[in-house]
Amino acid sequence: MVEIELRVGVVGAGVMGSGHVEYLSQDIPGVTVVGLAEPNEDLRNALLQRWNLSCPGFDSLEEMLDTVSLDGVVIASPDRFHAESIKLCLSRKIPALCEKPLAQSLDDGEELSQLAQKSLTEVGKPLIHLGFMRRFDPPLVEVKNIIGSGELGQVLYVNASTRNVSSPGIKSEELLTNIAIHEVDTMRWLLSDEWSDLTVLKGRPTSVAPDGLQDPIVLTGGTVNGVVIVADIFANNSYGYDVRCELTFERGVVRVGIWGDVTVVRDHQHPAHPPFALGENWMARFRQAYVNELVEWTETLRGKPSSDLATVEDGLRALQVLDWVSSES
Ligand SMILES: NC(=O)c1ccc[n+]([C@@H]2O[C@H](COP(=O)([O-])OP(=O)(O)OC[C@H]3O[C@@H](n4cnc5c(N)ncnc54)[C@H](O)[C@@H]3O)[C@@H](O)[C@H]2O)c1
């Protein structure tokens, strides 16, 4: 069967947009990047040149939608533009994979959920998916399979860390909506469970962070099925990008280390693993997750529904959970 060549536009030429342009144009067959919307012309041209792409560049998503015909859009602009970009795609009935978060406020999230619901009724399939790519991370998929197998018993406790090296311009409340939101969605997906409560602990701010920023924060909470979760979130972490989690089961422990190395400790045995270097950001650690997510998303453009891609409802659920604590921030 001949694969339909997909025409995809990308919004944003920063860290994530650069990754998406690379993966779509170099890693995923059957996809052509036909437009790049990015207000910074130098960045835009440099990215197109890097991958030898001859497609046009635009200042905005709206201009790109007005000019080129697209099968789908990947949105990787800053968080504050997501809501308006999603509305625009919904109004034009263009499928989009939007980076997290769905929106920065619960009110915006609820409005988008209603609009997405309406378009689902009209179009018959979800038009918007969200870039919670940890759902496609092979090590985390392996952990989800271990949970599902029941071989170690039930999960009792999860301890996780997301520590970015730097997060220029981030505000205290955005440690929740920009970073912690990954943990909120990942735990729902990984444990097939729902959060039942969430509290945020605020300790001494690190001197590595700009003055006035509450960094780090620690999430403590639990799920409907009784799993206790503790997750620390750093926006500015001097020693290197560090994302990890450890799940304690009734009959063992499973750790996902900083390079996605999965260690299973059971039966009084702890496997050895070699030392490795830490990266500057998430791109190397999650490369395969981003590619797998885009493969799954492009398949939805060809008509194959996905049960793993995060939906607007997942994005809304994450905002609802974070809203339990954001009023205290
Ligand atoms: N899934 C993940 O692992 C992950 C990781 C990092 C960031 N993100 C998300 O990806 C998005 C982009 O993050 P980033 O790190 O690439 O940021 P970035 O600042 O590196 O890049 C954002 C780019 O968008 C451009 N831009 C600004 N306004 C725009 C607009 N209206 N339309 C189009 N482009 C616009 C900026 O000029 C900039 O080049 C954010 O929403 C962030 O939360 C997701």
The ligand as an ORCA input file, in Angstrom:
! r2SCAN-3c Opt
* xyz 0 1
  N       7.495     17.628     26.036
  C       8.647     18.049     26.513
  O       9.490     17.279     26.942
  C       8.959     19.516     26.531
  C      10.237     19.923     26.908
  C      10.503     21.288     26.875
  C       9.560     22.191     26.510
  N       8.300     21.753     26.196
  C       7.261     22.704     25.789
  O       7.528     23.067     24.441
  C       7.196     24.439     24.223
  C       8.393     25.178     23.641
  O       9.458     25.080     24.552
  P      10.955     25.394     24.102
  O      11.815     24.879     25.198
  O      11.173     24.947     22.719
  O      10.925     26.987     24.157
  P      11.895     27.987     23.381
  O      11.801     29.280     24.102
  O      13.235     27.354     23.163
  O      11.228     28.134     21.941
  C       9.988     28.730     21.718
  C      10.035     29.367     20.335
  O       8.720     29.820     19.995
  C       8.848     31.087     19.368
  N       7.578     31.810     19.490
  C       7.218     32.745     20.386
  N       5.948     33.124     20.168
  C       5.509     32.420     19.120
  C       4.289     32.391     18.428
  N       3.253     33.125     18.807
  N       4.196     31.539     17.387
  C       5.225     30.774     17.023
  N       6.419     30.767     17.663
  C       6.544     31.579     18.697
  C       9.979     31.760     20.088
  O      10.530     32.818     19.299
  C      10.935     30.593     20.272
  O      11.817     30.450     19.189
  C       6.742     24.984     25.574
  O       5.350     24.974     25.628
  C       7.291     23.988     26.582
  O       6.496     23.857     27.748
  C       7.999     20.438     26.181
*
